[in-house]
């Protein structure tokens, strides 16, 4: 059963791609993030309205 493409060319593009360092991700701890979401949702009262379902 023939394969699609030769195995000698496997990984050619990935090997030629220059390696870049991943960016450092900044995420608040869940405690801080939950507090901010609570303040925005409950204390400030800015809730997004639910989108109405479309009828056809």
MMTF fields as JSON, N, C-alpha, C and O atoms, coordinates in Angstrom:
{
  "mmtfVersion": "1.0.0",
  "mmtfProducer": "UNKNOWN",
  "numBonds": 223,
  "numAtoms": 224,
  "numGroups": 56,
  "numChains": 1,
  "numModels": 1,
  "chainsPerModel": [1],
  "groupsPerChain": [56],
  "chainIdList": ["A"],
  "bondAtomList": [4, 2, 8, 6, 12, 10, 16, 14, 20, 18, 24, 22, 28, 26, 32, 30, 36, 34, 40, 38, 44, 42, 48, 46, 52, 50, 56, 54, 60, 58, 64, 62, 68, 66, 72, 70, 76, 74, 80, 78, 84, 82, 88, 86, 92, 90, 96, 94, 100, 98, 104, 102, 108, 106, 112, 110, 116, 114, 120, 118, 124, 122, 128, 126, 132, 130, 136, 134, 140, 138, 144, 142, 148, 146, 152, 150, 156, 154, 160, 158, 164, 162, 168, 166, 172, 170, 176, 174, 180, 178, 184, 182, 188, 186, 192, 190, 196, 194, 200, 198, 204, 202, 208, 206, 212, 210, 216, 214, 220, 218],
  "bondOrderList": [1, 1, 1, 1, 1, 1, 1, 1, 1, 1, 1, 1, 1, 1, 1, 1, 1, 1, 1, 1, 1, 1, 1, 1, 1, 1, 1, 1, 1, 1, 1, 1, 1, 1, 1, 1, 1, 1, 1, 1, 1, 1, 1, 1, 1, 1, 1, 1, 1, 1, 1, 1, 1, 1, 1],
  "groupList": [{"groupName": "UNK", "atomNameList": ["N", "CA", "C", "O"], "elementList": ["N", "C", "C", "O"], "formalChargeList": [0, 0, 0, 0], "bondAtomList": [1, 0, 2, 1, 3, 2], "bondOrderList": [1, 1, 2], "singleLetterCode": "X", "chemCompType": "L-PEPTIDE LINKING"}],
  "groupTypeList": [0, 0, 0, 0, 0, 0, 0, 0, 0, 0, 0, 0, 0, 0, 0, 0, 0, 0, 0, 0, 0, 0, 0, 0, 0, 0, 0, 0, 0, 0, 0, 0, 0, 0, 0, 0, 0, 0, 0, 0, 0, 0, 0, 0, 0, 0, 0, 0, 0, 0, 0, 0, 0, 0, 0, 0],
  "groupIdList": [1, 2, 3, 4, 5, 6, 7, 8, 9, 10, 11, 12, 13, 14, 15, 16, 17, 18, 19, 20, 21, 22, 23, 24, 25, 26, 27, 28, 29, 30, 31, 32, 33, 34, 35, 36, 37, 38, 39, 40, 41, 42, 43, 44, 45, 46, 47, 48, 49, 50, 51, 52, 53, 54, 55, 56],
  "secStructList": [7, 7, 7, 1, 1, 7, 4, 4, 4, 6, 6, 2, 2, 2, 2, 2, 1, 7, 7, 7, 7, 7, 7, 7, 7, 7, 7, 7, 7, 2, 2, 2, 2, 2, 2, 2, 2, 2, 0, 0, 0, 0, 0, 1, 7, 7, 7, 7, 7, 7, 7, 7, 7, 7, 7, 7],
  "xCoordList": [0.845, 0.0, 0.898, 1.651, 0.823, 1.703, 1.28, 0.104, 2.288, 1.996, 1.912, 2.369, 1.343, 1.208, 2.456, 2.615, 3.333, 4.585, 5.657, 5.358, 6.903, 7.99, 8.384, 8.242, 8.87, 9.267, 10.567, 10.889, 11.316, 12.56, 12.294, 13.152, 11.115, 10.773, 9.949, 9.513, 9.73, 8.881, 9.511, 10.688, 8.756, 9.22, 10.089, 10.766, 10.088, 10.974, 10.634, 11.525, 9.374, 8.972, 9.163, 9.663, 8.772, 8.914, 10.382, 10.722, 11.241, 12.66, 13.275, 14.244, 12.729, 13.272, 12.725, 13.305, 11.626, 11.012, 11.867, 12.26, 12.164, 12.983, 12.237, 11.029, 12.975, 12.388, 12.244, 13.215, 11.05, 10.835, 10.389, 9.715, 10.76, 10.406, 8.941, 8.473, 8.204, 6.798, 6.706, 7.565, 5.639, 5.422, 4.976, 4.301, 5.364, 4.976, 3.513, 3.137, 2.711, 1.288, 1.038, 1.521, 0.271, -0.046, -1.502, -2.409, -1.716, -3.068, -3.152, -2.271, -4.23, -4.408, -4.763, -5.296, -4.473, -4.933, -6.468, -7.102, -7.067, -8.526, -9.241, -10.321, -8.663, -9.305, -9.475, -10.538, -8.452, -8.502, -9.446, -10.236, -9.361, -10.201, -11.678, -12.519, -12.0, -13.389, -13.906, -15.069, -13.061, -13.472, -13.785, -14.777, -12.951, -13.181, -14.469, -15.233, -14.714, -15.942, -17.166, -18.195, -17.064, -18.168, -18.48, -19.644, -17.451, -17.668, -18.326, -19.245, -17.868, -18.43, -19.879, -20.732, -20.146, -21.461, -22.489, -23.61, -22.142, -23.111, -23.1, -24.144, -21.932, -21.866, -22.131, -22.869, -21.533, -21.732, -22.989, -23.549, -23.426, -24.663, -24.581, -25.592, -23.41, -23.294, -23.334, -22.296, -24.524, -24.682, -24.995, -25.69, -24.473, -24.806, -26.201, -26.508, -27.038, -28.367, -28.269, -27.394, -29.165, -29.183, -29.72, -30.653, -29.114, -29.582, -30.837, -30.894, -31.827, -33.073, -32.853, -32.111, -33.49, -33.393, -34.138, -35.236, -33.518, -34.158, -35.194, -34.997, -36.276, -37.312, -37.363, -37.147, -37.651, -37.742, -39.138, -39.417],
  "yCoordList": [-1.177, 0.0, 1.251, 1.468, 2.051, 3.226, 4.297, 4.448, 5.031, 6.102, 7.43, 7.556, 8.383, 9.705, 10.512, 10.938, 10.723, 11.427, 10.47, 9.391, 10.88, 9.998, 10.293, 11.418, 9.285, 9.446, 10.227, 10.704, 10.364, 11.131, 12.622, 13.362, 13.065, 14.483, 14.813, 15.953, 13.846, 14.058, 15.067, 14.938, 16.063, 17.048, 18.137, 18.856, 18.276, 19.246, 20.678, 21.45, 21.039, 22.422, 22.764, 23.84, 21.868, 22.14, 22.285, 23.107, 21.503, 21.597, 22.901, 23.381, 23.483, 24.726, 25.967, 27.048, 25.822, 26.965, 27.416, 26.592, 28.719, 29.177, 29.049, 29.276, 28.684, 28.499, 29.863, 30.615, 30.185, 31.429, 31.079, 30.071, 31.904, 31.662, 32.019, 33.028, 31.221, 31.553, 32.801, 33.056, 33.581, 34.781, 34.383, 33.372, 35.189, 34.918, 35.328, 36.463, 34.416, 34.698, 35.22, 34.667, 36.295, 36.886, 36.584, 37.078, 35.78, 35.452, 35.694, 35.294, 36.358, 36.551, 35.215, 34.331, 35.059, 33.857, 33.812, 34.865, 32.644, 32.55, 33.385, 33.914, 33.512, 34.286, 35.745, 36.331, 36.324, 37.716, 37.862, 38.804, 36.925, 36.986, 36.847, 37.562, 35.925, 35.753, 36.993, 37.36, 37.642, 38.86, 39.97, 40.683, 40.113, 41.143, 40.864, 41.786, 39.606, 39.246, 39.5, 39.958, 39.21, 39.451, 40.946, 41.341, 41.768, 43.21, 43.733, 44.549, 43.276, 43.752, 43.289, 44.046, 42.042, 41.453, 41.888, 42.237, 41.877, 42.095, 43.538, 44.186, 44.028, 45.354, 46.469, 47.411, 46.362, 47.4, 47.143, 48.068, 45.908, 45.563, 45.654, 45.894, 45.468, 45.552, 44.15, 43.516, 43.677, 42.362, 42.539, 43.473, 41.633, 41.652, 41.059, 40.04, 41.669, 41.091, 39.79, 39.632, 38.89, 37.638, 37.914, 38.695, 37.26, 37.442, 36.605, 35.444, 37.194, 36.476, 35.449, 35.694, 34.312, 33.284, 33.731, 34.282, 33.481, 33.891, 32.849, 31.645, 33.342, 32.445, 32.556, 33.625, 31.44, 31.455, 31.176, 31.146],
  "zCoordList": [0.0, 0.0, 0.0, 0.949, -1.032, -1.099, -0.092, 0.239, 0.379, 1.34, 0.603, -0.533, 1.244, 0.652, 1.003, 2.147, 0.039, 0.287, 0.784, 1.296, 0.625, 1.046, 2.494, 2.974, 3.165, 4.557, 4.695, 5.783, 3.609, 3.69, 3.838, 4.319, 3.429, 3.531, 4.776, 4.937, 5.648, 6.813, 7.762, 8.099, 8.198, 9.155, 8.553, 9.288, 7.239, 6.572, 6.959, 7.313, 6.898, 7.163, 8.629, 8.957, 9.504, 10.929, 11.316, 12.168, 10.704, 11.002, 10.516, 11.105, 9.454, 8.902, 9.608, 9.495, 10.326, 10.985, 12.159, 12.985, 12.25, 13.371, 14.694, 14.767, 15.735, 17.057, 17.73, 17.817, 18.203, 18.935, 20.341, 20.553, 21.292, 22.685, 22.911, 22.382, 23.682, 23.956, 24.819, 25.664, 24.59, 25.388, 26.786, 26.978, 27.747, 29.12, 29.305, 29.011, 29.783, 29.955, 31.358, 32.345, 31.419, 32.716, 33.038, 32.37, 34.051, 34.485, 35.978, 36.739, 36.387, 37.816, 38.454, 37.784, 39.742, 40.423, 40.409, 40.352, 40.457, 40.382, 41.439, 41.174, 42.624, 43.682, 43.248, 43.453, 42.66, 42.222, 41.033, 40.97, 40.094, 38.895, 39.26, 38.717, 40.182, 40.6, 41.303, 41.137, 42.082, 42.778, 41.774, 41.924, 40.765, 39.752, 38.984, 38.702, 38.646, 37.937, 38.813, 38.317, 40.102, 41.031, 41.109, 41.058, 41.233, 41.313, 40.053, 40.124, 38.911, 37.651, 37.482, 37.018, 37.862, 37.617, 38.651, 38.282, 39.941, 41.002, 41.508, 41.575, 41.858, 42.462, 41.45, 41.739, 40.275, 39.26, 38.44, 37.851, 38.401, 37.707, 36.204, 35.544, 35.652, 34.189, 33.612, 33.419, 33.343, 32.744, 31.272, 30.872, 30.484, 29.069, 28.911, 29.529, 28.105, 27.906, 27.098, 26.247, 27.382, 26.626, 25.241, 25.057, 24.276, 22.918, 22.711, 23.115, 22.088, 21.819, 20.725, 19.773, 20.86, 19.849, 18.603, 18.674, 17.468, 16.207, 15.796, 15.958, 15.272, 14.766, 13.259, 12.689, 12.624, 11.167, 10.731, 9.532]
}
